[in-house]
Amino acid sequence: MTTRPTPPPASAPVFYAADNYIAGGDGVGHLVARVFNMLAQELERQFEPSGLTNAQWKPLFKLSTGEVSTVAELARVCALDAGGMTRMLDRLEAKGLCQRVRSSEDRRVVNLEITEAGRETAKVIPEVLSRVQNAYLAGFSVEEWEALKSYLRRMLDNANDFQQAQQSASDAGENHAV
């Protein structure tokens, strides 16, 4: 069953309409995607001397900070499926940056350990992220930076609300089909 998006409240402005929608250009999604893609390309270039790719810095950084300790936790925070996480860890292990260790208490759990080489490599991550993000924010005042973060957090909250509404509508449709 296909669910229809929940319309915004009547008082909310409508920024886009299907009858005059133009892909790309000044669309918020298009602009955010362009910034994200350019950021990813620059991070890839900046991380190259350290041997990391843009896709590898986040898992290594999460391990280095102790935010995660298992494959499942890392997959969740990196938004990767099991296959993608396995391939990523294969690459990081091949570089000697981390290792997987099966839990002795629960064989279903695979713990992760960062190696000394991984710790050393991870030291460059905050330096690169700070340098690139500061370059992309050149000309912004502190107030504009705070406002931008606030707007993006609000968009994320709206996106989460929208997805939850879609999931609830989908669940309700499945319950009626039973």
Helices and strands as residue ranges (DSSP letters): G 18-20, H 28-47, G 48-50, H 54-65, H 71-78, H 82-94, E 98-102, E 110-114, H 116-122, H 124-136, H 142-177
